[in-house]
Amino acid sequence: MRKALVTEGKRIPTFIPEANDFVTRGAEAIGAIPGSSIPEILFNIPTTAHCMGGAAMAASPEDGVCDGQNRVFHYRNMLICDSSMLAANLGVNPSLTITALAEHAMSHIPRKG
């Protein structure tokens, strides 16, 4: 288990005041107790319910699993159209990004006939 991932750009914060306030008010409204995840508390590592990665897009098989058209390297007619194609956690609800990438992949499939 590592404390940090090697990434570029600004770190995704583990504490977002507006989100914390929203959750606190929501928990109070339904008589619940707001909480956080262990990695956030102990290691300052943000978490999400959206598990992603593992089959990232890349320019070559040395750097990833599929190309910019979602085609798996060295496999004919095999596409990846789920969140595993994303190289990192987006930090937000990824459904629209995943949908757009899946639609992009489908746009490269020739029409039948």
Secondary structure as GFF3:
##gff-version 3
##sequence-region A 1 113
A	DSSP	alpha_helix	17	30	.	.	.	ID=ss1
A	DSSP	alpha_helix	38	43	.	.	.	ID=ss2
A	DSSP	three_ten_helix	83	85	.	.	.	ID=ss3
A	DSSP	alpha_helix	95	107	.	.	.	ID=ss4
###
